Amino acid sequence: MTALNVIPGTVLACRGTGFSRASTNMKKLLLDFYVDETGATAVEYGLIATGIAIAIIAAVKGVGTKLSTNFSTVSTSLK
């Protein structure tokens, strides 16, 4: 059986502490990802923009229905 030769210090290693080093790197990566809040602001702004868009769509839909009714009334009055 031959051992897999890998450059020391890389994530994949089969000798000694290679897997524990990879595990430590993965733990650090996941911890850094969990603590990092830079993307949270973008998500919050996206949610706010979505809420505003839904409010605008609802308002325009309501006004559009009323305008359609008014134009129909005026149209039948003119006939």
N, C-alpha and C positions, 0 to 999 in steps of 0.2 A: 504494500500500500504506500503510495507516495503522498507526501504532505503538499498542501496548496501553498505555493510561495506568493506572498503578498507583501507589498511595501509596508514596512513597519509604520505604525501610526495611522494607517487608514482604517476605515470603519470595519471592513471585513478582514478578519485575521483568524487563523485557526490555532495559533500557538498561545499557550499561557494565558495572558490577560486580554487577548484580543476581543473575545466576546464580552468580557466585563467592561472593556473600554468602549465598545460599541454600545453597550447597555447604558453606560454613564453618559455617553454623548446623546443618546436618544432621550434619556431622562432630562438632561439639560435642555435639549431642544424643545421637548414638551413643556417643561417648566417655563422657559422663555416665551413660548407661544401662549401659555395660560396667563402669564403676567402682563404681556404686551397688550396695551389698550389703544393703540394708534388706529386700528381699523374700526373700533367701536364708534368713534365720532362719525365716520363715514356712514355707518349703518344707521345711526341715530338721525342724521340728516336725510338719509333715504326714507326712513319711516315718516319723518315730518313732511317731506315732499309728497309722499304717497297719501297721507292724510289730507293735505291741502288739495291735492288733485281730486280726491274723492268728494270733498266738500264742493269744489267748483263744478264737478260733473253733476252732482245732485242739484245744485242751485240752477244751473243752466237747463237741466232737464225740466225742472219745475216751472221756470220762466218760459221755456219753449212751449210747454203745454198750454199755459195761459195765453201766450201770444197767438198760438194756433186757434184757440177758441175765439179770441177777439177778432182775428182776421176773418174767421168763418162767419161770425155775427155781422161784421161790416159787409162782407160779401153778399150775404143773403139780404141785408137791408138795402143794398144798392140795386138788387135785381128787381 
